Amino acid sequence: MRQHVVIIGGTSGIGLGLVQYYLAQGHQVSTCGRDLNKIPSTLRTNPDLQAYRVDVTQPEQRSDFFDRVTQPIDLLFFCVGFYLNERVFDLDRASSQRMLSTNLLSFQA
């Protein structure tokens, strides 16, 4: 049975892997992310994929995304994440706030 799968944060990592998996299974996929150029061009041309540029920390962009997704949703994945490698970067207040806004607060919203 063909399903409509929504993947928030589907432009890289696990989210992109889920986009690829569900498209390969023949499902309709809607996804969003900050940088749609991360999605391979072969996927961007797939008629079963709807991709939207969204910064999940921005309430109006989140709301607009769900207004555009008009089909009933069968599965929803939240794969958003922003991380800094603490071995490479010093974690400062601004970076900590960005991680919290992206990883926790946007999930709660």
TORROTI-122677 format. One record per atom (N, C-alpha, C): y, x, z; residue in one letter; atom name. Coordinates in steps of 0.05 Angstrom, whole numbers, plus 5000, padded with zeros to 4 digits. Atoms other than C-alpha are relative to their C-alpha. Layout:
// residues N
REC     y     x     z  rest  atom
REC     Y     X     Z     A    CA
...
//
This chain:
// residues 109
REC     y     x     z  rest  atom
REC  4976  5017  5000     M     N
REC  5000  5000  5000     M    CA
REC  5025  5018  5000     M     C
REC  4975  4984  5003     R     N
REC  5068  5028  4979     R    CA
REC  5018  4993  5023     R     C
REC  4982  5004  4977     Q     N
REC  5115  5037  5038     Q    CA
REC  5027  5012  4995     Q     C
REC  4974  4988  5001     H     N
REC  5188  5052  5047     H    CA
REC  5003  5018  5025     H     C
REC  4999  4981  4979     V     N
REC  5195  5115  5089     V    CA
REC  5028  5011  5001     V     C
REC  4973  4989  4996     V     N
REC  5262  5137  5118     V    CA
REC  4997  5025  5017     V     C
REC  5002  4974  4986     I     N
REC  5268  5210  5139     I    CA
REC  5029  5010  5005     I     C
REC  4974  4990  4993     I     N
REC  5332  5229  5175     I    CA
REC  4997  5030  5005     I     C
REC  5003  4971  4998     G     N
REC  5340  5304  5166     G    CA
REC  4977  5010  4982     G     C
REC  5021  4993  5019     G     N
REC  5296  5311  5104     G    CA
REC  5007  5020  4979     G     C
REC  4992  4980  5020     T     N
REC  5330  5369  5069     T    CA
REC  4987  5027  5004     T     C
REC  5013  4974  4995     S     N
REC  5292  5426  5101     S    CA
REC  4978  4997  5022     S     C
REC  5020  4999  4978     G     N
REC  5235  5444  5148     G    CA
REC  4980  4978  4999     G     C
REC  5020  5021  4998     I     N
REC  5188  5390  5173     I    CA
REC  5009  4975  4985     I     C
REC  4990  5024  5014     G     N
REC  5233  5335  5146     G    CA
REC  4996  5001  4970     G     C
REC  5004  4997  5029     L     N
REC  5230  5362  5075     L    CA
REC  4970  4999  4994     L     C
REC  5029  5002  5003     G     N
REC  5155  5370  5083     G    CA
REC  4990  4971  5000     G     C
REC  5007  5028  4999     L     N
REC  5150  5297  5101     L    CA
REC  5009  4985  4975     L     C
REC  4990  5011  5025     V     N
REC  5193  5278  5041     V    CA
REC  4980  5006  4978     V     C
REC  5019  4992  5021     Q     N
REC  5145  5317  4995     Q    CA
REC  4974  4985  5003     Q     C
REC  5026  5013  4995     Y     N
REC  5083  5288  5028     Y    CA
REC  5001  4970  4991     Y     C
REC  4999  5029  5006     Y     N
REC  5105  5215  5023     Y    CA
REC  5006  4994  4971     Y     C
REC  4996  5003  5029     L     N
REC  5131  5222  4952     L    CA
REC  4973  5004  4985     L     C
REC  5025  4994  5013     A     N
REC  5064  5253  4932     A    CA
REC  4980  4977  5004     A     C
REC  5018  5023  4994     Q     N
REC  5029  5192  4963     Q    CA
REC  5009  4975  4985     Q     C
REC  4991  5023  5016     G     N
REC  5070  5146  4918     G    CA
REC  5019  4981  5015     G     C
REC  4983  5017  4984     H     N
REC  5117  5118  4971     H    CA
REC  5029  5003  4991     H     C
REC  4971  4999  5003     Q     N
REC  5191  5102  4966     Q    CA
REC  5012  5015  5024     Q     C
REC  4989  4984  4978     V     N
REC  5230  5153  5008     V    CA
REC  5031  5000  4998     V     C
REC  4971  4997  4996     S     N
REC  5302  5150  5033     S    CA
REC  5004  5022  5020     S     C
REC  4995  4978  4981     T     N
REC  5328  5213  5066     T    CA
REC  5030  5007  5000     T     C
REC  4972  4991  4998     C     N
REC  5393  5244  5089     C    CA
REC  5000  5027  5013     C     C
REC  4996  4974  4988     G     N
REC  5419  5312  5109     G    CA
REC  5028  5010  4993     G     C
REC  4973  4989  5005     R     N
REC  5481  5355  5110     R    CA
REC  5003  5013  4973     R     C
REC  4998  4985  5025     D     N
REC  5464  5394  5047     D    CA
REC  4977  4992  4982     D     C
REC  5020  5010  5018     L     N
REC  5427  5358  4992     L    CA
REC  4991  5021  4980     L     C
REC  5009  4979  5018     N     N
REC  5424  5422  4951     N    CA
REC  4976  5015  5010     N     C
REC  5025  4988  4989     K     N
REC  5368  5445  4997     K    CA
REC  4975  4986  4989     K     C
REC  5023  5014  5012     I     N
REC  5323  5393  4965     I    CA
REC  4995  5011  4972     I     C
REC  5006  4989  5026     P     N
REC  5287  5424  4906     P    CA
REC  5007  4980  4977     P     C
REC  4991  5017  5022     S     N
REC  5313  5398  4839     S    CA
REC  4978  4983  4989     S     C
REC  5022  5017  5010     T     N
REC  5244  5373  4820     T    CA
REC  4997  4975  5017     T     C
REC  5001  5023  4983     L     N
REC  5247  5326  4879     L    CA
REC  5024  4982  4996     L     C
REC  4974  5015  5003     R     N
REC  5320  5305  4869     R    CA
REC  4999  4981  4976     R     C
REC  5001  5017  5024     T     N
REC  5302  5275  4801     T    CA
REC  4977  4979  5003     T     C
REC  5022  5019  4997     N     N
REC  5243  5235  4829     N    CA
REC  5013  4972  5005     N     C
REC  4988  5027  4998     P     N
REC  5260  5160  4820     P    CA
REC  4993  4987  5026     P     C
REC  5008  5012  4974     D     N
REC  5224  5144  4886     D    CA
REC  5016  5012  5024     D     C
REC  4985  4987  4978     L     N
REC  5273  5188  4926     L    CA
REC  5029  4991  4998     L     C
REC  4972  5006  4997     Q     N
REC  5341  5164  4950     Q    CA
REC  5010  5020  5021     Q     C
REC  4990  4980  4981     A     N
REC  5379  5222  4983     A    CA
REC  5030  4997  5003     A     C
REC  4972  5005  4993     Y     N
REC  5446  5216  5018     Y    CA
REC  5010  5024  5017     Y     C
REC  4988  4979  4983     R     N
REC  5493  5269  5047     R    CA
REC  5011  4986  5025     R     C
REC  4993  5012  4974     V     N
REC  5501  5252  5121     V    CA
REC  5001  5022  5021     V     C
REC  4999  4983  4976     D     N
REC  5525  5291  5181     D    CA
REC  4995  4980  5023     D     C
REC  5008  5020  4980     V     N
REC  5488  5254  5237     V    CA
REC  5017  5000  5025     V     C
REC  4982  5000  4977     T     N
REC  5540  5274  5288     T    CA
REC  5024  4982  4995     T     C
REC  4977  5018  5007     Q     N
REC  5590  5228  5252     Q    CA
REC  4991  4971  4999     Q     C
REC  5010  5028  4998     P     N
REC  5580  5155  5272     P    CA
REC  5004  4984  4974     P     C
REC  4995  5016  5025     E     N
REC  5612  5127  5208     E    CA
REC  4980  5008  4978     E     C
REC  5020  4992  5021     Q     N
REC  5565  5169  5164     Q    CA
REC  4972  4990  5007     Q     C
REC  5026  5012  4992     R     N
REC  5504  5146  5204     R    CA
REC  4999  4971  4992     R     C
REC  4998  5029  5006     S     N
REC  5526  5074  5197     S    CA
REC  4999  4995  4970     S     C
REC  5000  5003  5029     D     N
REC  5540  5081  5123     D    CA
REC  4972  5005  4988     D     C
REC  5027  4995  5009     F     N
REC  5471  5111  5112     F    CA
REC  4982  4976  5003     F     C
REC  5017  5024  4996     F     N
REC  5436  5051  5143     F    CA
REC  5010  4976  4985     F     C
REC  4990  5021  5018     D     N
REC  5482  5004  5104     D    CA
REC  4989  5003  4972     D     C
REC  5010  4995  5027     R     N
REC  5458  5037  5040     R    CA
REC  4970  4996  4997     R     C
REC  5029  5004  5001     V     N
REC  5384  5033  5058     V    CA
REC  4995  4970  5004     V     C
REC  5002  5029  4998     T     N
REC  5374  4960  5042     T    CA
REC  4971  4990  5000     T     C
REC  5028  5008  4999     Q     N
REC  5298  4958  5035     Q    CA
REC  4990  4999  5029     Q     C
REC  5012  4999  4973     P     N
REC  5257  4941  5097     P    CA
REC  4987  5028  5004     P     C
REC  5010  4973  4993     I     N
REC  5236  5006  5132     I    CA
REC  4972  4997  5013     I     C
REC  5027  5000  4989     D     N
REC  5161  5016  5144     D    CA
REC  4995  5023  5019     D     C
REC  5002  4977  4982     L     N
REC  5165  5085  5175     L    CA
REC  5027  5014  5002     L     C
REC  4975  4985  4996     L     N
REC  5224  5123  5205     L    CA
REC  4994  5025  5015     L     C
REC  5003  4974  4987     F     N
REC  5225  5197  5222     F    CA
REC  5027  5011  5005     F     C
REC  4975  4986  4993     F     N
REC  5281  5234  5258     F    CA
REC  4993  5030  5002     F     C
REC  5007  4972  5002     C     N
REC  5275  5307  5238     C    CA
REC  5025  5018  5000     C     C
REC  4975  4986  4999     V     N
REC  5346  5330  5251     V    CA
REC  4998  5023  5020     V     C
REC  4999  4978  4981     G     N
REC  5356  5398  5283     G    CA
REC  5019  5021  4992     G     C
REC  4982  4977  5003     F     N
REC  5407  5453  5292     F    CA
REC  4993  5019  5022     F     C
REC  5008  4981  4980     Y     N
REC  5385  5516  5327     Y    CA
REC  5011  5028  4993     Y     C
REC  4992  4972  5003     L     N
REC  5409  5587  5337     L    CA
REC  4979  5018  5013     L     C
REC  5019  4981  4989     N     N
REC  5361  5645  5348     N    CA
REC  5015  5016  5021     N     C
REC  4986  4987  4977     E     N
REC  5382  5670  5417     E    CA
REC  4996  5030  5000     E     C
REC  5005  4971  5002     R     N
REC  5353  5739  5401     R    CA
REC  5020  5013  4981     R     C
REC  4982  4990  5021     V     N
REC  5402  5746  5343     V    CA
REC  5029  4993  5007     V     C
REC  4973  5010  4994     F     N
REC  5463  5705  5367     F    CA
REC  5003  4996  5030     F     C
REC  4993  5008  4973     D     N
REC  5497  5697  5433     D    CA
REC  5007  4971  5000     D     C
REC  4995  5029  4999     L     N
REC  5498  5624  5451     L    CA
REC  5026  4995  5015     L     C
REC  4974  5006  4988     D     N
REC  5569  5603  5464     D    CA
REC  5003  4970  5004     D     C
REC  4995  5029  4994     R     N
REC  5599  5537  5487     R    CA
REC  5001  4983  4975     R     C
REC  4997  5015  5025     A     N
REC  5616  5514  5416     A    CA
REC  4972  4995  4987     A     C
REC  5027  5002  5011     S     N
REC  5545  5528  5391     S    CA
REC  4983  4982  5016     S     C
REC  5015  5018  4983     S     N
REC  5515  5494  5451     S    CA
REC  5007  4971  4996     S     C
REC  4990  5028  5004     Q     N
REC  5558  5432  5440     Q    CA
REC  4990  4990  4972     Q     C
REC  5009  5008  5026     R     N
REC  5539  5431  5366     R    CA
REC  4970  4993  5001     R     C
REC  5028  5006  4998     M     N
REC  5465  5434  5383     M    CA
REC  4995  4973  5015     M     C
REC  5003  5025  4985     L     N
REC  5472  5378  5435     L    CA
REC  5008  4976  4983     L     C
REC  4990  5022  5017     S     N
REC  5512  5335  5386     S    CA
REC  4980  4993  4979     S     C
REC  5019  5004  5023     T     N
REC  5462  5344  5330     T    CA
REC  4973  4992  5010     T     C
REC  5028  5004  4993     N     N
REC  5396  5346  5366     N    CA
REC  4995  4978  5020     N     C
REC  5005  5020  4979     L     N
REC  5405  5299  5425     L    CA
REC  5018  4975  4996     L     C
REC  4982  5023  5001     L     N
REC  5467  5255  5419     L    CA
REC  4997  4983  4975     L     C
REC  5004  5015  5024     S     N
REC  5455  5235  5347     S    CA
REC  4974  4984  5001     S     C
REC  5026  5014  4996     F     N
REC  5383  5216  5365     F    CA
REC  5004  4975  5017     F     C
REC  4995  5022  4982     Q     N
REC  5407  5173  5422     Q    CA
REC  5016  4977  4986     Q     C
REC  4984  5020  5014     A     N
REC  5458  5138  5377     A    CA
REC  4983  4985  4979     A     C
//
